[in-house]
Amino acid sequence: MAVPQVDKKMLGELEAMGFPTVRSIRALHFSGNSNLESAVNWLLEHESDPDIDQLPLVPREINIECGDTATEVRNDVQGMRDSMQEQKPEERTETGRQNETSQLEPELNADEQEEGDRKRILALYKQKRDEEGRARGRIRNQIQEDQRERIRAAKDLMEAKRTLEENQRKRMMESRIADQEEEKRARERIRQRIADDRVKPVERVVTSEQLRDCLRTLKKNHKDDNARVTRAYQILLKIIANIVKNPAEERFRRIRLSNPIFKDRVGNLQGGIEFLELCGFQRLSASGYLVMPRDKIDVALLNAAGVEIASVMENPYFGLLSK
């Protein structure tokens, strides 16, 4: 195997362009060793081949030609000499110049064409290099822009994460403060309930017998003035009836102790105010009123008191026969 023969001049021009020698030989060999443009195009198309940097090898050729015999060759040479001698010197000179001109003209044309091809190839090569440079510049700019975008995205992500963590901390603090406030209010409610339970008076249970005893006391103490006792019973019955019919009306649940009419007909009679207190009225010493709170209204008790008063008023002997 042997390295293929290539055009030395075109090989030198490819090397001058910056192509390695091995690649230039491969390009000239595989492009047919025809012209520089084909070799450059082949290099550009095959620059990524895995064997681009390996010398091509071709079988060594041994040509054995069978020509004329030695006698025939000598005869041909002698004939050529004789024909040359027969020509005149002027003819030989003119013929030589014409032959030289005809031989040089194709070479000159070939050189001019080759020079034009070389310039065109160099221009194409420079254009391709410039395009590759611009493409690499665009890729480099895109990579830099992508890097800047990734940096911005990372910063935005970190800022969002920091904001989220800050909001979570704020919510946790607010929730903790709210829980503490709720615990504080709950403890305050418990303390208030305990305090209320301590000062809350024990409610007594009023029986019908207690109501009758109070009415009996009122009649016994004023048995000589039956009309006054009856009028007191009537006023007590009216007070109770008004509250049962209109429990929301505060004016029926509030009695001024200094009221002359009330004082004369009920307040000054022993047992009158006591009867009202058994029905749920509370004496307010500071203001001088008898008051029945809205939440203290016991309709069943008031009805029982009304029944007792009505029964007493219908019985003329009530309080007179007992001790």
Residue, then its C-alpha position, 0 to 999 in steps of 0.5 A: m500500500a502507498v500514499p496516493q500522488v496528489d498535485k503539489k501546487m494545490l497541496g501547498e495552497l491548501e496548507a497555506m489556507g491553514f488545512p493540515t497536510v494529511r487532510s489536504i492529501r485526503a481532500l485532493h485524493f477523494s475529490g479527484n485531484s481536479n481543482l482546489e474548489s472541489a478539495v475545499n468543499w470536500l474538507l468542509e463536508h467531511e471535517s467531522d469524519p472520524d478518519i479525517d486525520q488518517l492518510p489514505l492508502v492505495p494499492r501500489e501499481i506495477n505497469i508492465e507495458c508490451g510495446d514494439t520490438a527494439t528494431e521497430v523503435r530504432n526505425d521510428v527514431q531514425g525516421m523522425r531524425d530524417s524528417m527533421q533534417e529535411q526541413k529548412p532552418e526557417e521552417r524549423t524555427e517557425t514551427g518551433r515557435q508555433n509549437e512553443t506558443s501552442q504549448l504555453e497558451p493552454e498552460l497560461n490559460a490554465d494558470e489564469q483559471e487556476e488563479g481565479d479558482r483559487k481566489r474564488i475558493l479563498a473568498l468562499y472559505k473566508q465567507k464561510r469562516d465569517e459566517e461560522g464566526r458570526a454563528r459562534g458569536r450568536i451562540r456565545n451571546q445566547i449562552q451568556e443570555d441564558q446564563r443571565e436569565r438563569i441567574r435572574a430566575a435563581k435570584d427571583l426564586m430565592e427572593a420568593k422563597r425568602t418572602l414565603e418564609e417571612n410570611q410564614r414566620k409572620r403568620m406563625m407569630e400572629s397565630r401564636i399571639a392570637d392563641q395567647e390572647e385566647e388563652k388569656r381571655a379563657r383564663e379571665r372567663i374562668r376567673q370571672r366564673i369562679a368569682d361569680d360562683r363565690v359571690k352568687p347567692v344561694e337561691r332559695v326555694v319559695t313554697s306556697e306555704q311561705l306565700r300563705d304565711c306572708l299573707r296571713t301575717l299581713k291580715k293578722n297585723h291589720k285585722d281591724d282594718n279589713a278594707r285596707v288589707t283587701r286593698a293591699y291584696q288587690i294591689l299585690l295581685k295587680i303587680i303580679a298579673n302585670i309582670v306575668k302578662n308583660p315580662a319585658e316591660e321594666r316599668f312593671r318590674r320596678i317599684r319606688l318604695s317612696n311612692p306615696i300610694f304604694k307606701d300607704r297601701v302596701g309598703n307600710l303594711q307588715g308582710g306586703i314588701e316581704f311577699l313581693e320579695l318572695c315573688g322575686f323582687q329585690r330591694l335596692s337600698a341605695s336607689g330606694y327601689l324594689v326591682m325584679p331582674r328580667d332573668k329572675i322572673d319565675v312565671a310559675l312562682l308568680n302564678a302560684a302567688g296569684v292563686e294564693i292571693a285570690s284564694v285568700m280574698e275569697n276566704p273571709y275567715f283566712g287568718l282569723l282562725s289560725k294561731 
